[in-house]
Amino acid sequence: MKVPFSKRAYREGMRQTRVIRLMWLTMVAIPFLINLVTFFDSLRSDYKFSETLEDDSSLLLFGTFFMGGLLLLIYPVSIFLSEWLTSSYHRNKRAAATMNALPVSLKERFFTSVCISGANVLLITLYKFLLEQTYVVFACLYLKNRGSNPFKLYGRQYTDTWGEYLRSYVFFLLVGLFLAAFLVMCRELSHSVVMFIFWSVVGVSLLLFTVPVFNIFLYNSSNLIQINWVDYSDRDPFLSGVLELLVWTMEADAFHVGVILWLLVGTVLFLLVGWGVNRWYSVDYLENETANYRVAKLVYVVADLIAAALTLSFMSSAEEVPILSVICALAALPLVHFLIWNLLGRKRFLHTLRYAFIGLMAALILFVVAVLVRQEKLILPEKEDVVAISLQQGVAGSRISFYVSRERTTVNRDAISLVYDRIKETLKGNQNGQKTADRIPYYGMLLTKKGTTAYRFYLRVEDLSRILEYTKNETSNVYEEEIDYGYFYSGFTKEEERTFYEILSGEEHRKMNRIRLDRRHAVTGVDVLLNGVGGSRIYPVPGLSDNRFLRLSEKQPKSIAYLMSIAEERFGSKVKECLTLYLNGDKNAMTAQTRLTIICRGATSEGINLDCSIQKKDTALYVWMDEEGTDYPVSEELTTAFFEMLFRNCDGKGTIEDSVMVYVKLDNEGNISEDMANRWYLMVTQSDILQWISQLREEYHEENIQ
Amino acid sequence: MIKVTEVVKRFEDFEALSKVSFEIPKGKIFGLVGSNGAGKSTLLRIMAGVYKPNAGGVTYDGEPIWDNVSVKEKLVFVPDELYFLPGASMNRMARFYQNYYPTFSMERYQELVEQLRLDPKRKLSGFSKGMQRQAATVLALSCRPDYYFFDETLDGLDPVMREVVKSIIYEDICERNVTAVITSHSLRELENTCDHLALLHKGGLVYDYDVESVKASQVKVQFALSKNLTREEMEEKLAVSFQSFKQEGRVNTAIFDAGEKDIQESFQVLEPLYVDVLPMTLEELFTYEMEALGYSFDLESKEEKHESSVQ
């Protein structure tokens, strides 16, 4: 009997035919080399190769090739590792003859087998994580050279600094080593029931903690539910903590749900297969390698396919991951599994080829399905199905982001129709479109009842006025959700951006603490400053993310001076004057304006952005204006003035030229609402806002506002 | 005492063992012989609890072996195809067995390792086949069980080492009065050591006998006669039935159940030119028994064919 998964059989399998070698060369070497070349090329300062990988689809291709190549190299290693770990139990005849004679009960052996199977799944999953991260490293390098945020892919913040990244990488390596060490131990101590219990604990712990910890380390967790340990500590800290952690994990996002599903389904299926294989191998199989073995293999592969398919179905709903890469990688797993298994386990080449072919076909079908799933998201929904839109524009001024409400579609259908037509137009001609003088790039989201799809398209300059015209009388129908898709434009040119970083890196600057619950802390500083400069936020600042804004002060005079020079160049002396006031410490001059965002947020074409918060508590109106988030009550008079101002402007007086976009959180009764979904966009003239701010300032002493 | 009761083992349609029954008293060395594919290894694996029989069972002092850890702790099985943990050295395997066998003796292990001059730190995968057999034997003996099962353990050892290992095994068995079951194709290996011998053929137990008594009961006589007699005439005059008879020229060789007769005296009725009573080996016994069962290789005719083809 040829022992499956043995090194010898592997070598024989590899030698069997040139076709196999060619296949491996194609599947492994070429993608790997391509990516190796890409990698080294990306390290060069001029980075010519990047020119050919300028758009997103190329990036996906790049990632897919790399990941696929690496998978094909590493997955066999993991298979060999699992063989090495499990061979003593049930995978070959000699081992079984020796091991089955040992004083170990079948029950214990079964549990051991189950534990090892489960551990294998975890191990392989770990490999996948590492692979993904390796992919991210390369993608980051790529993005870095493109001048984009190296730590952010498709809106997902992987990490903030290389140091953090490396730390997480090392962490995962250590987890892997830890796991491997225990597996090795398990080989000798497996007879003990205690080991089973131990493994259960380790397995569940890993399952529960790995993904969230991974999340903490690698992802921007602003989209995650924060655990409030304090709240639970008074009750049952352990149980509550575990439950909370589980909820946190599950609510993270679709990507993680997919990963967890992969873990759970994969583990269960692997355990079942492990049980089956163990049963067959340990008792009757030893002298009889035919039917049971094939069935076991089939079950194994089917299990793999089911797990992959389920994972895919979940992952396809994730919008912020490089989904195609993940899909390709997952689709590759059954294929690789098939190939490896059959290459190593079969006596005859034809058998091998047959199984490999079946595997290839199965994986191909899976791949096609995955691509179709992806494609579905690129295909425009029917216009009638679109119930809302959101536009994000980031060229002049800050983005304009709003939704057209689902409820009152009569008027806003025009806006929807216009945006829909533009998207369709762009997609029809060229998906990426061509920038022309009269076209502004936008990112738009079309909301249907089935879900949301984002598109990059071009909108004519006059289109925006038309959209605003369509919606101005229906302002209460327009609301905004802070959904950050990560599609941002820098107001800088690449050269300007690089220069800014160079200057910044030469100056002392501190990284803001992570702000998760209260983003208001972040709404000062460069975010506003840069919006004011004319670009949108600038993300690829090392050490910063979208909620870790860089705050420039007198400690960064050169950086500020540079920004101001650009501001002046672009927008004239008014902006410079405003910035200078702010930077000179006259915070009231700027603060009142810059901190009026949560309720009043927006930008004019002149680059004024407003940030502040107004909340209604009980009957009074509160204004948040300081960094500690203290709420100050607002008088009834001022509240009335404020609403008058808003409703006055609801008449459509404001235009894009002289107004700021303001959104107000209102509930159904017209009160200020905390519900994000009930934010209303209003067009408010700049002068009105400034007037109201001055009234506000009169009510409070400056000291209170500081 | 080991009691094998009507054990049946089937692999799909193939019946490897068919109602095999026998008993092995404590302290006996039990030889299991048989042709290739007779079911020796299968029987040994069932006895060691590796396989579950389809019918029947094996008990140790009344306790079944299958999935019985307490019984399994009392036995060690050294299979024909050895297996060690990947990358393991002898020391590691010793620790491995130590985990499983409460009776494992590290002192005994060290003693045997030194006696056989094996390197306990070296990887077993780097050992020669013979050295691996020695290592397996050392590990098995160090477990100090009540029952040993050796499946063709001495195969692959050079003659000198075979004797050394053999002596170590038998010394251990005799000293501790334990039971051992040994399979081998080479009856010479078992001849001077086994107390009891079982012959398996086509999955069934053909013979099960005490070695000394069987050797005493069978006699091999070489003789030459002055006149030509047929086999039947000789049997009639001697009043015996030859189990085997060969005639080469005037020299005849016969094997038969002698009972308590005086061979020299009884052969006088044939007026022999000479009569010689030869020692009977187990191998001869085995061969003749197998021939009687219709299992034989026609070596002579094969050799003749080979010679003629060479010419």
Chai-1 contact restraints between the chains, C-beta under 6 A:
chainA,res_idxA,chainB,res_idxB,connection_type,confidence,min_distance_angstrom,max_distance_angstrom,comment,restraint_id
A,W84,B,P86,contact,1.0,0.0,6.0,A-B,restraint_1
A,S88,B,L85,contact,1.0,0.0,6.0,A-B,restraint_2
A,R94,B,E81,contact,1.0,0.0,6.0,A-B,restraint_3
A,R94,B,Y83,contact,1.0,0.0,6.0,A-B,restraint_4
A,A95,B,Y83,contact,1.0,0.0,6.0,A-B,restraint_5
A,A97,B,V50,contact,1.0,0.0,6.0,A-B,restraint_6
A,A97,B,P79,contact,1.0,0.0,6.0,A-B,restraint_7
A,T98,B,P79,contact,1.0,0.0,6.0,A-B,restraint_8
A,T98,B,Y83,contact,1.0,0.0,6.0,A-B,restraint_9
A,N100,B,V50,contact,1.0,0.0,6.0,A-B,restraint_10
A,A101,B,A48,contact,1.0,0.0,6.0,A-B,restraint_11
A,A101,B,V50,contact,1.0,0.0,6.0,A-B,restraint_12
A,A101,B,F77,contact,1.0,0.0,6.0,A-B,restraint_13
A,L102,B,Y100,contact,1.0,0.0,6.0,A-B,restraint_14
A,P103,B,V69,contact,1.0,0.0,6.0,A-B,restraint_15
A,P103,B,K72,contact,1.0,0.0,6.0,A-B,restraint_16
A,P103,B,E73,contact,1.0,0.0,6.0,A-B,restraint_17
A,P103,B,Y100,contact,1.0,0.0,6.0,A-B,restraint_18
A,S105,B,D67,contact,1.0,0.0,6.0,A-B,restraint_19
A,S105,B,V69,contact,1.0,0.0,6.0,A-B,restraint_20
A,L106,B,D67,contact,1.0,0.0,6.0,A-B,restraint_21
A,E188,B,F96,contact,1.0,0.0,6.0,A-B,restraint_22
A,V283,B,K52,contact,1.0,0.0,6.0,A-B,restraint_23
A,E287,B,F11,contact,1.0,0.0,6.0,A-B,restraint_24
A,N288,B,F11,contact,1.0,0.0,6.0,A-B,restraint_25
A,N288,B,E12,contact,1.0,0.0,6.0,A-B,restraint_26
